[in-house]
Amino acid sequence: GKIFYYDRFNIFFDEAAIIQSITVYICEEKRFTVSEIEDVLLDLDEYKTVDYEKAIQVLQGTLKVLTLDDFPIQYAVIQSNLGKAYDHLAELKDKAVNCEKAIQAYKEALKVYTLDDFPKKYAVIQGNLGFAYGHLAELKDKAVNCEKAIQAFKEALKVYTKEEFPEVYRIIEENIKNVYEL
């Protein structure tokens, strides 16, 4: 059984140059407001590309400015996008290494996106985490990574209840079933 990615975001970027210019703006401007940074991050969601390695490089560079302590929300957005970039890159090469990097980025995002404070974002990240662990289980430490995938999907179900989100609930349940079949 194949694991479905129930919340596959296609938020990658038209051209790495656009992202690089946004990053340069963030890094070179010594005076910027949280609102300006949020606008830039929203712009990131508008671009698409297959140059995931460049996107990863730029996102990591952005983390030099947007730290967890100083810009927690923006940090979580970047980490979430970093996780997605690694997920996509894992489909192209170095699957185990990139799955592990995606997992680490998602865990960083969860430092901000808690169940209590950001339930929807928490659930999305947990779903993405389940996906990454499921793919990692296909390559190594099957039992451990399957258990982690199932746990992450179950965490997502704390928000995506059958009553409120029947379609998403069904897909996550299917993902759990698929993990058991690995």
PyMOL commands that place a pseudoatom at each C-alpha (Angstrom):
pseudoatom trace, name=CA, resn=GLY, resi=1, chain=A, elem=C, hetatm=0, pos=[0.000, 0.000, 0.000]
pseudoatom trace, name=CA, resn=LYS, resi=2, chain=A, elem=C, hetatm=0, pos=[1.171, 3.480, -0.830]
pseudoatom trace, name=CA, resn=ILE, resi=3, chain=A, elem=C, hetatm=0, pos=[0.861, 6.298, 1.636]
pseudoatom trace, name=CA, resn=PHE, resi=4, chain=A, elem=C, hetatm=0, pos=[-1.231, 9.201, 0.400]
pseudoatom trace, name=CA, resn=TYR, resi=5, chain=A, elem=C, hetatm=0, pos=[-0.097, 12.715, 1.095]
pseudoatom trace, name=CA, resn=TYR, resi=6, chain=A, elem=C, hetatm=0, pos=[-3.344, 14.224, 2.260]
pseudoatom trace, name=CA, resn=ASP, resi=7, chain=A, elem=C, hetatm=0, pos=[-2.115, 17.787, 2.365]
pseudoatom trace, name=CA, resn=ARG, resi=8, chain=A, elem=C, hetatm=0, pos=[0.452, 18.023, -0.410]
pseudoatom trace, name=CA, resn=PHE, resi=9, chain=A, elem=C, hetatm=0, pos=[1.166, 21.694, -0.755]
pseudoatom trace, name=CA, resn=ASN, resi=10, chain=A, elem=C, hetatm=0, pos=[2.463, 22.842, -4.094]
pseudoatom trace, name=CA, resn=ILE, resi=11, chain=A, elem=C, hetatm=0, pos=[3.944, 25.968, -2.653]
pseudoatom trace, name=CA, resn=PHE, resi=12, chain=A, elem=C, hetatm=0, pos=[7.269, 25.902, -4.331]
pseudoatom trace, name=CA, resn=PHE, resi=13, chain=A, elem=C, hetatm=0, pos=[8.721, 28.615, -6.299]
pseudoatom trace, name=CA, resn=ASP, resi=14, chain=A, elem=C, hetatm=0, pos=[8.690, 29.744, -9.910]
pseudoatom trace, name=CA, resn=GLU, resi=15, chain=A, elem=C, hetatm=0, pos=[12.331, 30.706, -9.893]
pseudoatom trace, name=CA, resn=ALA, resi=16, chain=A, elem=C, hetatm=0, pos=[14.968, 30.383, -7.246]
pseudoatom trace, name=CA, resn=ALA, resi=17, chain=A, elem=C, hetatm=0, pos=[16.069, 33.907, -8.185]
pseudoatom trace, name=CA, resn=ILE, resi=18, chain=A, elem=C, hetatm=0, pos=[12.776, 35.304, -6.918]
pseudoatom trace, name=CA, resn=ILE, resi=19, chain=A, elem=C, hetatm=0, pos=[13.213, 33.534, -3.619]
pseudoatom trace, name=CA, resn=GLN, resi=20, chain=A, elem=C, hetatm=0, pos=[16.820, 34.596, -3.384]
pseudoatom trace, name=CA, resn=SER, resi=21, chain=A, elem=C, hetatm=0, pos=[15.853, 38.227, -3.880]
pseudoatom trace, name=CA, resn=ILE, resi=22, chain=A, elem=C, hetatm=0, pos=[13.231, 37.932, -1.149]
pseudoatom trace, name=CA, resn=THR, resi=23, chain=A, elem=C, hetatm=0, pos=[15.805, 36.399, 1.175]
pseudoatom trace, name=CA, resn=VAL, resi=24, chain=A, elem=C, hetatm=0, pos=[18.352, 39.085, 0.367]
pseudoatom trace, name=CA, resn=TYR, resi=25, chain=A, elem=C, hetatm=0, pos=[15.684, 41.653, 1.180]
pseudoatom trace, name=CA, resn=ILE, resi=26, chain=A, elem=C, hetatm=0, pos=[14.997, 40.039, 4.540]
pseudoatom trace, name=CA, resn=CYS, resi=27, chain=A, elem=C, hetatm=0, pos=[18.662, 39.592, 5.397]
pseudoatom trace, name=CA, resn=GLU, resi=28, chain=A, elem=C, hetatm=0, pos=[19.935, 42.977, 4.222]
pseudoatom trace, name=CA, resn=GLU, resi=29, chain=A, elem=C, hetatm=0, pos=[17.192, 45.086, 5.714]
pseudoatom trace, name=CA, resn=LYS, resi=30, chain=A, elem=C, hetatm=0, pos=[18.170, 45.785, 9.280]
pseudoatom trace, name=CA, resn=ARG, resi=31, chain=A, elem=C, hetatm=0, pos=[14.792, 47.360, 9.936]
pseudoatom trace, name=CA, resn=PHE, resi=32, chain=A, elem=C, hetatm=0, pos=[11.794, 45.312, 9.024]
pseudoatom trace, name=CA, resn=THR, resi=33, chain=A, elem=C, hetatm=0, pos=[8.498, 44.795, 10.708]
pseudoatom trace, name=CA, resn=VAL, resi=34, chain=A, elem=C, hetatm=0, pos=[6.860, 41.493, 11.485]
pseudoatom trace, name=CA, resn=SER, resi=35, chain=A, elem=C, hetatm=0, pos=[4.107, 42.538, 9.097]
pseudoatom trace, name=CA, resn=GLU, resi=36, chain=A, elem=C, hetatm=0, pos=[6.616, 43.007, 6.267]
pseudoatom trace, name=CA, resn=ILE, resi=37, chain=A, elem=C, hetatm=0, pos=[8.147, 39.618, 6.956]
pseudoatom trace, name=CA, resn=GLU, resi=38, chain=A, elem=C, hetatm=0, pos=[4.701, 38.011, 6.976]
pseudoatom trace, name=CA, resn=ASP, resi=39, chain=A, elem=C, hetatm=0, pos=[3.990, 39.622, 3.604]
pseudoatom trace, name=CA, resn=VAL, resi=40, chain=A, elem=C, hetatm=0, pos=[7.216, 38.188, 2.206]
pseudoatom trace, name=CA, resn=LEU, resi=41, chain=A, elem=C, hetatm=0, pos=[6.402, 34.736, 3.567]
pseudoatom trace, name=CA, resn=LEU, resi=42, chain=A, elem=C, hetatm=0, pos=[2.931, 34.885, 2.078]
pseudoatom trace, name=CA, resn=ASP, resi=43, chain=A, elem=C, hetatm=0, pos=[4.569, 35.737, -1.244]
pseudoatom trace, name=CA, resn=LEU, resi=44, chain=A, elem=C, hetatm=0, pos=[6.651, 32.563, -0.950]
pseudoatom trace, name=CA, resn=ASP, resi=45, chain=A, elem=C, hetatm=0, pos=[3.473, 30.522, -1.127]
pseudoatom trace, name=CA, resn=GLU, resi=46, chain=A, elem=C, hetatm=0, pos=[2.725, 31.937, -4.575]
pseudoatom trace, name=CA, resn=TYR, resi=47, chain=A, elem=C, hetatm=0, pos=[5.789, 30.555, -6.357]
pseudoatom trace, name=CA, resn=LYS, resi=48, chain=A, elem=C, hetatm=0, pos=[6.454, 27.098, -7.734]
pseudoatom trace, name=CA, resn=THR, resi=49, chain=A, elem=C, hetatm=0, pos=[9.585, 25.364, -8.933]
pseudoatom trace, name=CA, resn=VAL, resi=50, chain=A, elem=C, hetatm=0, pos=[11.268, 22.020, -9.100]
pseudoatom trace, name=CA, resn=ASP, resi=51, chain=A, elem=C, hetatm=0, pos=[14.550, 23.459, -7.832]
pseudoatom trace, name=CA, resn=TYR, resi=52, chain=A, elem=C, hetatm=0, pos=[14.059, 22.116, -4.325]
pseudoatom trace, name=CA, resn=GLU, resi=53, chain=A, elem=C, hetatm=0, pos=[17.758, 22.225, -3.473]
pseudoatom trace, name=CA, resn=LYS, resi=54, chain=A, elem=C, hetatm=0, pos=[17.866, 25.962, -4.178]
pseudoatom trace, name=CA, resn=ALA, resi=55, chain=A, elem=C, hetatm=0, pos=[14.640, 26.487, -2.241]
pseudoatom trace, name=CA, resn=ILE, resi=56, chain=A, elem=C, hetatm=0, pos=[16.151, 24.600, 0.711]
pseudoatom trace, name=CA, resn=GLN, resi=57, chain=A, elem=C, hetatm=0, pos=[19.307, 26.681, 0.577]
pseudoatom trace, name=CA, resn=VAL, resi=58, chain=A, elem=C, hetatm=0, pos=[17.320, 29.903, 0.555]
pseudoatom trace, name=CA, resn=LEU, resi=59, chain=A, elem=C, hetatm=0, pos=[14.959, 28.800, 3.325]
pseudoatom trace, name=CA, resn=GLN, resi=60, chain=A, elem=C, hetatm=0, pos=[17.903, 27.798, 5.504]
pseudoatom trace, name=CA, resn=GLY, resi=61, chain=A, elem=C, hetatm=0, pos=[19.478, 31.192, 4.863]
pseudoatom trace, name=CA, resn=THR, resi=62, chain=A, elem=C, hetatm=0, pos=[16.270, 32.883, 5.943]
pseudoatom trace, name=CA, resn=LEU, resi=63, chain=A, elem=C, hetatm=0, pos=[16.434, 31.037, 9.269]
pseudoatom trace, name=CA, resn=LYS, resi=64, chain=A, elem=C, hetatm=0, pos=[19.567, 33.040, 10.100]
pseudoatom trace, name=CA, resn=VAL, resi=65, chain=A, elem=C, hetatm=0, pos=[17.289, 36.050, 10.482]
pseudoatom trace, name=CA, resn=LEU, resi=66, chain=A, elem=C, hetatm=0, pos=[13.952, 34.495, 11.362]
pseudoatom trace, name=CA, resn=THR, resi=67, chain=A, elem=C, hetatm=0, pos=[14.927, 32.700, 14.551]
pseudoatom trace, name=CA, resn=LEU, resi=68, chain=A, elem=C, hetatm=0, pos=[12.623, 30.757, 16.842]
pseudoatom trace, name=CA, resn=ASP, resi=69, chain=A, elem=C, hetatm=0, pos=[13.158, 33.215, 19.688]
pseudoatom trace, name=CA, resn=ASP, resi=70, chain=A, elem=C, hetatm=0, pos=[12.671, 36.428, 17.718]
pseudoatom trace, name=CA, resn=PHE, resi=71, chain=A, elem=C, hetatm=0, pos=[10.121, 35.416, 15.061]
pseudoatom trace, name=CA, resn=PRO, resi=72, chain=A, elem=C, hetatm=0, pos=[8.408, 32.201, 16.189]
pseudoatom trace, name=CA, resn=ILE, resi=73, chain=A, elem=C, hetatm=0, pos=[5.525, 32.235, 13.690]
pseudoatom trace, name=CA, resn=GLN, resi=74, chain=A, elem=C, hetatm=0, pos=[7.756, 33.028, 10.746]
pseudoatom trace, name=CA, resn=TYR, resi=75, chain=A, elem=C, hetatm=0, pos=[10.251, 30.424, 11.949]
pseudoatom trace, name=CA, resn=ALA, resi=76, chain=A, elem=C, hetatm=0, pos=[7.501, 27.806, 11.966]
pseudoatom trace, name=CA, resn=VAL, resi=77, chain=A, elem=C, hetatm=0, pos=[6.362, 28.792, 8.465]
pseudoatom trace, name=CA, resn=ILE, resi=78, chain=A, elem=C, hetatm=0, pos=[9.917, 28.464, 7.152]
pseudoatom trace, name=CA, resn=GLN, resi=79, chain=A, elem=C, hetatm=0, pos=[10.451, 25.122, 8.917]
pseudoatom trace, name=CA, resn=SER, resi=80, chain=A, elem=C, hetatm=0, pos=[7.168, 23.807, 7.528]
pseudoatom trace, name=CA, resn=ASN, resi=81, chain=A, elem=C, hetatm=0, pos=[8.160, 24.861, 4.018]
pseudoatom trace, name=CA, resn=LEU, resi=82, chain=A, elem=C, hetatm=0, pos=[11.612, 23.381, 4.548]
pseudoatom trace, name=CA, resn=GLY, resi=83, chain=A, elem=C, hetatm=0, pos=[9.993, 20.082, 5.509]
pseudoatom trace, name=CA, resn=LYS, resi=84, chain=A, elem=C, hetatm=0, pos=[7.894, 20.155, 2.357]
pseudoatom trace, name=CA, resn=ALA, resi=85, chain=A, elem=C, hetatm=0, pos=[10.932, 20.935, 0.216]
pseudoatom trace, name=CA, resn=TYR, resi=86, chain=A, elem=C, hetatm=0, pos=[12.805, 17.983, 1.709]
pseudoatom trace, name=CA, resn=ASP, resi=87, chain=A, elem=C, hetatm=0, pos=[9.727, 15.775, 1.176]
pseudoatom trace, name=CA, resn=HIS, resi=88, chain=A, elem=C, hetatm=0, pos=[9.690, 16.661, -2.502]
pseudoatom trace, name=CA, resn=LEU, resi=89, chain=A, elem=C, hetatm=0, pos=[13.461, 16.279, -2.831]
pseudoatom trace, name=CA, resn=ALA, resi=90, chain=A, elem=C, hetatm=0, pos=[13.211, 12.820, -1.224]
pseudoatom trace, name=CA, resn=GLU, resi=91, chain=A, elem=C, hetatm=0, pos=[11.102, 11.740, -4.186]
pseudoatom trace, name=CA, resn=LEU, resi=92, chain=A, elem=C, hetatm=0, pos=[13.989, 12.631, -6.498]
pseudoatom trace, name=CA, resn=LYS, resi=93, chain=A, elem=C, hetatm=0, pos=[17.098, 11.535, -4.602]
pseudoatom trace, name=CA, resn=ASP, resi=94, chain=A, elem=C, hetatm=0, pos=[18.631, 10.531, -1.285]
pseudoatom trace, name=CA, resn=LYS, resi=95, chain=A, elem=C, hetatm=0, pos=[15.222, 9.441, -0.012]
pseudoatom trace, name=CA, resn=ALA, resi=96, chain=A, elem=C, hetatm=0, pos=[16.236, 8.396, 3.512]
pseudoatom trace, name=CA, resn=VAL, resi=97, chain=A, elem=C, hetatm=0, pos=[18.425, 11.435, 4.186]
pseudoatom trace, name=CA, resn=ASN, resi=98, chain=A, elem=C, hetatm=0, pos=[15.839, 13.877, 2.871]
pseudoatom trace, name=CA, resn=CYS, resi=99, chain=A, elem=C, hetatm=0, pos=[12.990, 12.168, 4.748]
pseudoatom trace, name=CA, resn=GLU, resi=100, chain=A, elem=C, hetatm=0, pos=[15.017, 12.544, 7.947]
pseudoatom trace, name=CA, resn=LYS, resi=101, chain=A, elem=C, hetatm=0, pos=[15.630, 16.221, 7.197]
pseudoatom trace, name=CA, resn=ALA, resi=102, chain=A, elem=C, hetatm=0, pos=[11.920, 16.728, 6.509]
pseudoatom trace, name=CA, resn=ILE, resi=103, chain=A, elem=C, hetatm=0, pos=[11.096, 15.098, 9.835]
pseudoatom trace, name=CA, resn=GLN, resi=104, chain=A, elem=C, hetatm=0, pos=[13.522, 17.369, 11.667]
pseudoatom trace, name=CA, resn=ALA, resi=105, chain=A, elem=C, hetatm=0, pos=[12.068, 20.472, 10.010]
pseudoatom trace, name=CA, resn=TYR, resi=106, chain=A, elem=C, hetatm=0, pos=[8.506, 19.419, 10.865]
pseudoatom trace, name=CA, resn=LYS, resi=107, chain=A, elem=C, hetatm=0, pos=[9.527, 18.829, 14.484]
pseudoatom trace, name=CA, resn=GLU, resi=108, chain=A, elem=C, hetatm=0, pos=[10.977, 22.334, 14.573]
pseudoatom trace, name=CA, resn=ALA, resi=109, chain=A, elem=C, hetatm=0, pos=[7.697, 23.748, 13.227]
pseudoatom trace, name=CA, resn=LEU, resi=110, chain=A, elem=C, hetatm=0, pos=[5.819, 21.883, 15.970]
pseudoatom trace, name=CA, resn=LYS, resi=111, chain=A, elem=C, hetatm=0, pos=[7.738, 23.859, 18.593]
pseudoatom trace, name=CA, resn=VAL, resi=112, chain=A, elem=C, hetatm=0, pos=[5.451, 26.726, 17.573]
pseudoatom trace, name=CA, resn=TYR, resi=113, chain=A, elem=C, hetatm=0, pos=[2.459, 25.000, 16.006]
pseudoatom trace, name=CA, resn=THR, resi=114, chain=A, elem=C, hetatm=0, pos=[1.075, 23.341, 19.110]
pseudoatom trace, name=CA, resn=LEU, resi=115, chain=A, elem=C, hetatm=0, pos=[-2.272, 21.596, 19.347]
pseudoatom trace, name=CA, resn=ASP, resi=116, chain=A, elem=C, hetatm=0, pos=[-3.612, 24.225, 21.744]
pseudoatom trace, name=CA, resn=ASP, resi=117, chain=A, elem=C, hetatm=0, pos=[-2.385, 27.342, 19.959]
pseudoatom trace, name=CA, resn=PHE, resi=118, chain=A, elem=C, hetatm=0, pos=[-2.564, 26.364, 16.276]
pseudoatom trace, name=CA, resn=PRO, resi=119, chain=A, elem=C, hetatm=0, pos=[-4.702, 23.225, 15.973]
pseudoatom trace, name=CA, resn=LYS, resi=120, chain=A, elem=C, hetatm=0, pos=[-5.121, 23.238, 12.166]
pseudoatom trace, name=CA, resn=LYS, resi=121, chain=A, elem=C, hetatm=0, pos=[-1.438, 23.894, 11.477]
pseudoatom trace, name=CA, resn=TYR, resi=122, chain=A, elem=C, hetatm=0, pos=[-0.534, 21.310, 14.117]
pseudoatom trace, name=CA, resn=ALA, resi=123, chain=A, elem=C, hetatm=0, pos=[-2.688, 18.736, 12.349]
pseudoatom trace, name=CA, resn=VAL, resi=124, chain=A, elem=C, hetatm=0, pos=[-1.244, 19.558, 8.925]
pseudoatom trace, name=CA, resn=ILE, resi=125, chain=A, elem=C, hetatm=0, pos=[2.322, 19.225, 10.216]
pseudoatom trace, name=CA, resn=GLN, resi=126, chain=A, elem=C, hetatm=0, pos=[1.459, 15.973, 12.001]
pseudoatom trace, name=CA, resn=GLY, resi=127, chain=A, elem=C, hetatm=0, pos=[0.021, 14.627, 8.753]
pseudoatom trace, name=CA, resn=ASN, resi=128, chain=A, elem=C, hetatm=0, pos=[3.166, 15.643, 6.895]
pseudoatom trace, name=CA, resn=LEU, resi=129, chain=A, elem=C, hetatm=0, pos=[5.252, 14.049, 9.639]
pseudoatom trace, name=CA, resn=GLY, resi=130, chain=A, elem=C, hetatm=0, pos=[3.267, 10.819, 9.282]
pseudoatom trace, name=CA, resn=PHE, resi=131, chain=A, elem=C, hetatm=0, pos=[3.918, 10.853, 5.563]
pseudoatom trace, name=CA, resn=ALA, resi=132, chain=A, elem=C, hetatm=0, pos=[7.673, 11.372, 6.037]
pseudoatom trace, name=CA, resn=TYR, resi=133, chain=A, elem=C, hetatm=0, pos=[7.940, 8.629, 8.670]
pseudoatom trace, name=CA, resn=GLY, resi=134, chain=A, elem=C, hetatm=0, pos=[5.937, 6.280, 6.457]
pseudoatom trace, name=CA, resn=HIS, resi=135, chain=A, elem=C, hetatm=0, pos=[8.307, 6.799, 3.572]
pseudoatom trace, name=CA, resn=LEU, resi=136, chain=A, elem=C, hetatm=0, pos=[11.316, 6.415, 5.842]
pseudoatom trace, name=CA, resn=ALA, resi=137, chain=A, elem=C, hetatm=0, pos=[9.844, 3.120, 7.103]
pseudoatom trace, name=CA, resn=GLU, resi=138, chain=A, elem=C, hetatm=0, pos=[10.032, 1.789, 3.559]
pseudoatom trace, name=CA, resn=LEU, resi=139, chain=A, elem=C, hetatm=0, pos=[13.814, 2.243, 3.715]
pseudoatom trace, name=CA, resn=LYS, resi=140, chain=A, elem=C, hetatm=0, pos=[14.934, 1.598, 7.281]
pseudoatom trace, name=CA, resn=ASP, resi=141, chain=A, elem=C, hetatm=0, pos=[13.898, 0.898, 10.863]
pseudoatom trace, name=CA, resn=LYS, resi=142, chain=A, elem=C, hetatm=0, pos=[10.518, -0.249, 9.604]
pseudoatom trace, name=CA, resn=ALA, resi=143, chain=A, elem=C, hetatm=0, pos=[8.836, -1.020, 12.935]
pseudoatom trace, name=CA, resn=VAL, resi=144, chain=A, elem=C, hetatm=0, pos=[10.002, 2.158, 14.671]
pseudoatom trace, name=CA, resn=ASN, resi=145, chain=A, elem=C, hetatm=0, pos=[9.189, 4.464, 11.771]
pseudoatom trace, name=CA, resn=CYS, resi=146, chain=A, elem=C, hetatm=0, pos=[5.816, 2.827, 11.129]
pseudoatom trace, name=CA, resn=GLU, resi=147, chain=A, elem=C, hetatm=0, pos=[4.912, 3.403, 14.772]
pseudoatom trace, name=CA, resn=LYS, resi=148, chain=A, elem=C, hetatm=0, pos=[5.990, 7.047, 14.527]
pseudoatom trace, name=CA, resn=ALA, resi=149, chain=A, elem=C, hetatm=0, pos=[3.986, 7.484, 11.311]
pseudoatom trace, name=CA, resn=ILE, resi=150, chain=A, elem=C, hetatm=0, pos=[0.867, 6.041, 12.924]
pseudoatom trace, name=CA, resn=GLN, resi=151, chain=A, elem=C, hetatm=0, pos=[1.318, 8.212, 16.009]
pseudoatom trace, name=CA, resn=ALA, resi=152, chain=A, elem=C, hetatm=0, pos=[1.677, 11.340, 13.871]
pseudoatom trace, name=CA, resn=PHE, resi=153, chain=A, elem=C, hetatm=0, pos=[-1.434, 10.501, 11.849]
pseudoatom trace, name=CA, resn=LYS, resi=154, chain=A, elem=C, hetatm=0, pos=[-3.359, 9.877, 15.084]
pseudoatom trace, name=CA, resn=GLU, resi=155, chain=A, elem=C, hetatm=0, pos=[-2.242, 13.287, 16.341]
pseudoatom trace, name=CA, resn=ALA, resi=156, chain=A, elem=C, hetatm=0, pos=[-3.675, 14.828, 13.169]
pseudoatom trace, name=CA, resn=LEU, resi=157, chain=A, elem=C, hetatm=0, pos=[-6.985, 13.081, 13.906]
pseudoatom trace, name=CA, resn=LYS, resi=158, chain=A, elem=C, hetatm=0, pos=[-7.262, 15.048, 17.147]
pseudoatom trace, name=CA, resn=VAL, resi=159, chain=A, elem=C, hetatm=0, pos=[-8.126, 18.001, 14.922]
pseudoatom trace, name=CA, resn=TYR, resi=160, chain=A, elem=C, hetatm=0, pos=[-9.454, 16.330, 11.786]
pseudoatom trace, name=CA, resn=THR, resi=161, chain=A, elem=C, hetatm=0, pos=[-12.387, 14.603, 13.433]
pseudoatom trace, name=CA, resn=LYS, resi=162, chain=A, elem=C, hetatm=0, pos=[-14.801, 12.399, 11.529]
pseudoatom trace, name=CA, resn=GLU, resi=163, chain=A, elem=C, hetatm=0, pos=[-17.655, 14.795, 12.305]
pseudoatom trace, name=CA, resn=GLU, resi=164, chain=A, elem=C, hetatm=0, pos=[-15.996, 18.039, 11.224]
pseudoatom trace, name=CA, resn=PHE, resi=165, chain=A, elem=C, hetatm=0, pos=[-13.678, 16.847, 8.439]
pseudoatom trace, name=CA, resn=PRO, resi=166, chain=A, elem=C, hetatm=0, pos=[-15.078, 13.541, 7.157]
pseudoatom trace, name=CA, resn=GLU, resi=167, chain=A, elem=C, hetatm=0, pos=[-13.061, 13.459, 3.914]
pseudoatom trace, name=CA, resn=VAL, resi=168, chain=A, elem=C, hetatm=0, pos=[-9.717, 14.327, 5.514]
pseudoatom trace, name=CA, resn=TYR, resi=169, chain=A, elem=C, hetatm=0, pos=[-10.487, 11.936, 8.365]
pseudoatom trace, name=CA, resn=ARG, resi=170, chain=A, elem=C, hetatm=0, pos=[-11.111, 9.128, 5.865]
pseudoatom trace, name=CA, resn=ILE, resi=171, chain=A, elem=C, hetatm=0, pos=[-7.843, 9.821, 4.037]
pseudoatom trace, name=CA, resn=ILE, resi=172, chain=A, elem=C, hetatm=0, pos=[-5.832, 9.877, 7.263]
pseudoatom trace, name=CA, resn=GLU, resi=173, chain=A, elem=C, hetatm=0, pos=[-7.452, 6.610, 8.342]
pseudoatom trace, name=CA, resn=GLU, resi=174, chain=A, elem=C, hetatm=0, pos=[-6.481, 5.184, 4.949]
pseudoatom trace, name=CA, resn=ASN, resi=175, chain=A, elem=C, hetatm=0, pos=[-2.911, 6.394, 5.511]
pseudoatom trace, name=CA, resn=ILE, resi=176, chain=A, elem=C, hetatm=0, pos=[-2.835, 4.605, 8.871]
pseudoatom trace, name=CA, resn=LYS, resi=177, chain=A, elem=C, hetatm=0, pos=[-4.115, 1.423, 7.213]
pseudoatom trace, name=CA, resn=ASN, resi=178, chain=A, elem=C, hetatm=0, pos=[-1.438, 1.744, 4.526]
pseudoatom trace, name=CA, resn=VAL, resi=179, chain=A, elem=C, hetatm=0, pos=[1.290, 2.104, 7.151]
pseudoatom trace, name=CA, resn=TYR, resi=180, chain=A, elem=C, hetatm=0, pos=[0.103, -1.126, 8.796]
pseudoatom trace, name=CA, resn=GLU, resi=181, chain=A, elem=C, hetatm=0, pos=[0.451, -2.822, 5.402]
pseudoatom trace, name=CA, resn=LEU, resi=182, chain=A, elem=C, hetatm=0, pos=[4.086, -1.776, 4.901]
for i in range(1, 182): cmd.bond("trace and resi %d" % i, "trace and resi %d" % (i + 1))
show_as sticks, trace
zoom trace
